[in-house]
Amino acid sequence: MLEEDGILTGEVSGPLVEGSKYDVLCKLVKDENITLEECVAVGDGANDISMIEAVKLGIAFNAKPALKEIADKVIDNKDLMEIIPLLETKTNPEENKKESTKIEGNLDNAMDLKDEYEKKLSKISEEREQFNQQAKKYREIRDELNNSLKENLNVAIDFRDKRNKINEEVEKNKKLRDKANEELKKMEWSSGRRDRMKLENEIKKIDKIIETRVLDIKKENKLVKDANDLRKKLMEIQEDEGVQEEAQELKATSESYHAKVVELSEQAQEYHESMLEYFRKTDEIRTNADEAHQKFLEAKNNASAKHEDFKSVLGEIHKVNKQLGGMRSKRRDIESRASRKKDREEKEKAEEIYRRFKEGKKVSTEEILLLQKHNIV
């Protein structure tokens, strides 16, 4: 990025980046003779992960979820000015001390600690996957049971509707039967049948007294005479033949409606029992579906808890990686300084050899090679 008077112009110069951003960062660290512990990196995508993990402060700026998960700080607003307070906070030695992983010893110890965290992470990942598989299994069982529940409930409702429809027909036929019976009763009373029935009952009553009681001859003769007189009156009462035929038709109609009522009632009862059976099945399925749902929630919660453990351990690995980056950078710095010191000493030695050579003194093959190495001859 080009700048002018301390302000970025938005233009760029130089070659395009080769290799990863982490590689570029490492080159920059080496060129500037600094360590990764002294660096801050800002990124927004998965290709920034290695760079974000390596530095002291990694910032995810309007980033993808994968980067947010491992970053030290997350900025979701599109304002780079929000980075400044984070830099100021990060320069606080006490805060740096709190956020860094306490790694005792050398680079080997740090690598051992990282290996330990990675093994723990692998175990947690396997356990989380097991819980996820359990959750998937119970979710499928629950969904299958809920589908079966809907099917059985629809069948139960269908039987209920059929029962109700038949019951409507039952009530309809009952009303028609009762209406026919009322008309039959009115017809019988209006046609003299009422008087006939009254006389017949009186005759039956007298006959029963004569048959069941011990009477003196006078009283028995009187009852016999009364019964004969009633029979004579009964013979004098004649029903209208047309009325009799109509009454018979009404009676047959009533019996037909009654038979229909019985038939439909039995059919309605069958539908009712089938409805109850499917409602019972529905209750059983609902209970099993609820149990599967509870197991699904339990497995899901366990998986979520393992995921939180996973993120926690991943964060520890992230901290260790930063420490490793710092250690490696410091080691490279030490090696670089040692190399430069060695070069200086060798160059000084080579200059001394060259001075002796110009004075005509003899030099060894090894000394000649040293002179060639530093381009003195």
C-alpha positions in Angstrom: 0.0 0.0 0.0 1.3 3.4 -0.9 1.2 6.3 1.5 1.5 10.1 1.0 2.1 12.4 3.9 1.3 9.6 6.4 -2.0 8.7 4.7 -2.7 5.6 2.7 -3.6 6.4 -0.9 -5.3 3.1 -1.7 -2.8 2.3 -4.4 -0.4 -0.6 -4.4 3.1 -1.1 -5.7 5.6 -4.0 -5.9 5.1 -7.7 -6.8 2.1 -9.7 -5.9 2.4 -11.9 -2.8 4.0 -15.3 -3.3 3.4 -18.1 -0.8 1.1 -17.8 2.2 0.6 -14.7 4.3 2.4 -16.5 7.1 5.4 -16.9 4.9 5.4 -13.2 4.0 5.0 -12.3 7.7 8.0 -14.5 8.6 10.1 -12.8 6.0 9.0 -9.4 7.3 9.9 -10.4 10.8 13.3 -11.6 9.7 14.0 -8.4 7.6 12.9 -6.1 10.4 14.8 -8.1 13.0 11.7 -8.5 15.3 9.8 -11.4 16.7 6.3 -12.7 16.1 5.5 -11.8 19.8 5.9 -8.2 18.7 3.5 -8.5 15.8 -0.2 -7.8 15.3 -2.1 -9.4 12.3 -5.5 -8.6 10.9 -7.4 -10.9 8.6 -10.9 -11.9 7.4 -10.6 -15.4 5.8 -9.5 -18.9 6.4 -6.2 -18.3 4.5 -5.3 -15.9 7.3 -5.5 -18.6 10.1 -1.8 -19.5 10.1 -0.8 -15.9 10.3 -3.4 -15.0 13.0 -2.2 -18.0 15.1 1.4 -17.1 14.9 1.4 -13.5 16.2 0.9 -12.0 19.6 -2.4 -10.4 18.8 -4.6 -11.9 16.0 -7.7 -9.8 15.0 -10.6 -11.1 12.9 -12.1 -8.2 10.9 -15.5 -8.8 9.4 -14.2 -12.4 9.2 -15.5 -15.8 8.4 -16.6 -18.0 11.3 -13.5 -20.3 11.1 -11.2 -17.3 11.6 -13.3 -15.8 14.4 -13.1 -19.0 16.3 -9.3 -18.8 16.7 -8.7 -15.0 16.7 -7.8 -13.2 19.9 -10.2 -10.3 19.1 -13.2 -10.0 16.7 -14.4 -6.8 15.0 -17.7 -7.0 13.2 -18.1 -3.4 12.3 -16.5 -2.1 9.1 -14.3 0.4 10.8 -10.5 -0.2 11.1 -10.3 2.5 13.7 -11.7 0.0 16.2 -8.3 -1.8 16.0 -6.5 1.1 17.7 -8.0 0.5 21.3 -7.0 -3.1 20.9 -3.4 -2.2 20.2 -3.4 0.2 23.2 -4.8 -2.5 25.4 -2.4 -5.1 24.1 0.6 -2.9 25.0 -0.3 -3.2 28.7 2.3 -5.7 30.2 -0.2 -7.0 32.8 -2.8 -7.8 30.1 -0.2 -9.5 27.9 0.8 -11.6 30.9 -2.8 -12.7 31.5 -3.5 -13.6 27.9 -0.3 -15.6 27.2 0.0 -19.3 28.0 2.4 -19.9 30.8 4.9 -22.2 29.1 7.8 -23.3 31.3 11.1 -24.3 29.7 12.3 -24.4 26.2 10.9 -25.1 22.7 10.8 -28.9 23.3 8.6 -28.4 26.4 6.3 -26.2 24.4 6.0 -28.8 21.6 5.3 -31.5 24.2 2.5 -29.3 25.7 1.1 -28.8 22.2 1.1 -32.5 21.5 -0.7 -33.1 24.8 -3.3 -30.5 23.9 -3.7 -32.0 20.4 -4.3 -35.5 21.9 -6.9 -34.0 24.2 -8.5 -32.2 21.3 -8.6 -35.4 19.3 -10.3 -37.2 22.1 -12.8 -34.4 22.7 -13.5 -34.4 18.9 -14.3 -38.1 18.9 -16.6 -37.8 22.0 -18.3 -34.8 20.4 -18.8 -36.8 17.2 -20.3 -39.7 19.2 -22.8 -37.4 20.8 -23.6 -35.8 17.4 -24.3 -39.3 16.0 -26.5 -40.1 19.0 -28.4 -36.9 18.5 -28.8 -37.7 14.8 -30.0 -41.2 15.6 -32.6 -40.0 18.2 -33.7 -37.2 15.9 -34.4 -39.7 13.1 -36.3 -42.0 15.6 -38.3 -39.0 16.9 -39.1 -37.8 13.4 -40.1 -41.3 12.3 -42.4 -41.7 15.3 -43.9 -38.3 14.8 -44.7 -39.2 11.2 -46.3 -42.5 12.4 -48.2 -40.5 15.1 -49.7 -38.2 12.4 -50.7 -41.2 10.3 -52.4 -43.0 13.2 -54.0 -39.8 14.4 -55.4 -39.2 10.9 -56.8 -42.8 10.9 -58.4 -42.2 14.3 -60.0 -39.0 13.2 -61.3 -40.7 10.0 -62.9 -43.4 12.2 -64.4 -40.7 14.4 -65.8 -38.8 11.5 -67.4 -42.1 10.1 -68.8 -42.8 13.5 -70.3 -39.4 13.9 -71.8 -39.5 10.4 -73.4 -42.9 11.1 -74.7 -41.6 14.5 -76.4 -38.8 12.6 -78.1 -41.5 10.5 -79.0 -43.3 13.7 -80.6 -40.2 15.2 -82.4 -39.6 11.9 -83.9 -43.2 11.9 -84.8 -43.0 15.6 -86.8 -39.9 14.9 -88.6 -41.5 12.0 -89.2 -44.6 14.1 -90.6 -42.6 17.0 -92.8 -40.6 14.6 -94.2 -43.8 13.2 -94.9 -45.1 16.7 -96.7 -41.9 17.7 -98.9 -42.0 14.6 -99.6 -45.7 15.3 -100.6 -45.0 18.9 -102.9 -42.2 17.8 -104.5 -44.4 15.2 -105.1 -47.3 17.6 -106.8 -45.0 20.2 -109.0 -43.3 17.6 -110.1 -46.5 16.0 -111.8 -48.1 19.0 -108.8 -50.1 19.9 -108.6 -48.3 23.2 -112.0 -49.6 24.2 -111.2 -53.1 23.0 -108.0 -53.2 25.0 -109.8 -52.0 28.1 -112.4 -54.8 27.8 -109.7 -57.4 27.1 -107.8 -56.3 30.2 -111.0 -56.5 32.4 -111.8 -60.0 31.0 -108.2 -61.2 31.7 -108.4 -59.9 35.2 -111.7 -61.7 35.9 -110.4 -64.9 34.4 -107.3 -64.8 36.5 -109.4 -64.3 39.7 -111.6 -67.3 38.8 -108.5 -69.5 38.1 -106.4 -68.6 41.1 -108.8 -68.0 44.0 -111.1 -70.3 45.9 -114.6 -68.7 45.6 -118.1 -69.7 46.7 -120.4 -70.7 44.0 -122.5 -67.6 44.1 -119.5 -65.2 43.7 -117.9 -67.4 41.0 -121.2 -67.4 39.0 -121.3 -63.7 39.2 -117.7 -63.3 37.9 -118.4 -65.7 35.0 -121.5 -63.7 34.1 -119.6 -60.5 34.2 -116.9 -61.9 31.9 -119.5 -63.2 29.4 -121.2 -59.8 29.3 -117.8 -58.1 28.6 -117.1 -60.6 25.8 -120.4 -59.7 24.2 -119.5 -56.0 24.3 -116.1 -56.8 22.9 -117.7 -58.6 20.0 -119.8 -55.6 19.3 -116.8 -53.4 18.9 -115.4 -53.6 15.3 -112.2 -51.9 14.1 -112.2 -50.2 10.6 -110.4 -52.6 8.2 -108.7 -49.6 6.4 -107.4 -48.3 9.7 -106.1 -51.8 10.6 -104.2 -52.0 7.3 -102.7 -48.6 7.8 -101.8 -49.5 11.3 -100.0 -52.6 10.1 -98.1 -50.5 7.6 -97.1 -48.0 10.2 -96.0 -50.9 12.5 -93.9 -52.4 9.7 -92.4 -49.0 9.0 -91.5 -48.5 12.6 -89.9 -51.9 12.8 -87.9 -51.2 9.7 -86.6 -47.9 11.1 -85.8 -49.7 14.4 -83.9 -52.4 12.6 -81.9 -49.7 10.7 -81.2 -48.0 14.1 -79.8 -51.3 15.5 -77.7 -52.0 12.4 -76.2 -48.5 12.2 -75.6 -48.4 16.0 -73.6 -51.6 15.8 -71.6 -50.2 12.8 -71.0 -46.9 14.7 -69.8 -48.9 17.7 -67.3 -50.7 15.6 -66.0 -47.4 14.3 -65.9 -46.1 17.8 -63.8 -49.0 19.1 -61.4 -48.7 16.1 -61.1 -45.0 16.8 -60.3 -45.7 20.5 -57.7 -48.2 19.5 -55.9 -45.8 17.1 -56.1 -43.0 19.8 -54.4 -45.5 22.2 -51.7 -46.2 19.6 -51.3 -42.5 19.1 -50.7 -41.9 22.8 -48.1 -44.7 22.9 -46.3 -43.3 19.9 -46.4 -39.8 21.4 -44.8 -41.1 24.6 -42.1 -42.9 22.6 -41.5 -39.8 20.5 -41.2 -37.6 23.6 -38.7 -40.0 25.1 -36.7 -40.0 21.8 -36.8 -36.2 21.8 -35.5 -36.0 25.4 -32.6 -38.3 24.4 -32.0 -36.1 21.4 -31.8 -33.0 23.5 -29.6 -34.8 26.0 -27.2 -35.9 23.3 -27.3 -32.5 21.6 -26.5 -30.7 24.9 -23.6 -33.1 25.5 -22.3 -32.5 22.0 -22.6 -28.7 22.6 -20.7 -29.1 25.9 -18.0 -31.1 24.2 -17.8 -28.4 21.5 -17.2 -25.8 24.2 -14.4 -28.0 25.5 -13.1 -28.3 22.0 -13.0 -24.6 21.5 -11.3 -24.1 24.9 -8.5 -26.6 24.1 -8.2 -25.1 20.6 -7.7 -21.8 22.3 -4.9 -23.2 24.4 -3.3 -24.7 21.3 -3.6 -21.3 19.7 -1.8 -19.7 22.6 0.9 -22.4 22.5 1.3 -21.8 18.8 1.9 -18.1 19.4 4.4 -18.9 22.1 6.1 -21.3 19.7 6.1 -18.7 17.0 7.8 -16.3 19.4 10.3 -18.8 20.5 11.2 -19.8 17.0 11.5 -16.1 16.0 13.7 -15.4 19.0 15.8 -18.5 18.2 16.1 -17.3 14.6 17.1 -13.9 15.9 19.7 -15.4 18.1 21.0 -17.6 15.3 21.0 -14.6 13.0 23.0 -12.5 15.5 25.4 -15.3 16.1 25.8 -15.7 12.3 26.4 -12.0 11.8 28.9 -12.0 14.7 30.7 -14.9 13.1 30.7 -13.2 9.8 32.2 -10.1 11.3 34.8 -12.0 13.1 35.6 -14.0 9.9 35.8 -10.8 7.9 38.1 -9.2 10.4 40.2 -12.3 10.3 40.2 -12.3 6.5 41.2 -8.6 6.4 44.1 -9.4 8.8 45.1 -12.3 6.5 45.0 -10.1 3.5 47.1 -7.5 5.3 49.7 -10.2 6.0 49.4 -11.5 2.4 50.3 -8.0 1.1 53.3 -7.9 3.4 54.5 -11.0 1.6 53.7 -13.5 4.3 52.5 -17.0 3.4 48.8 -17.9 3.7 47.2 -21.3 4.0 44.7 -22.9 1.7 42.0 -22.5 4.4 42.9 -18.8 4.7 42.7 -18.3 0.9 39.2 -19.9 1.0 38.2 -17.4 3.7 39.5 -14.5 1.6 37.4 -15.8 -1.3 34.3 -16.2 0.9 34.4 -12.5 1.8 35.3 -11.4 -1.7 38.6 -9.9 -0.6 40.6 -11.6 -3.4 
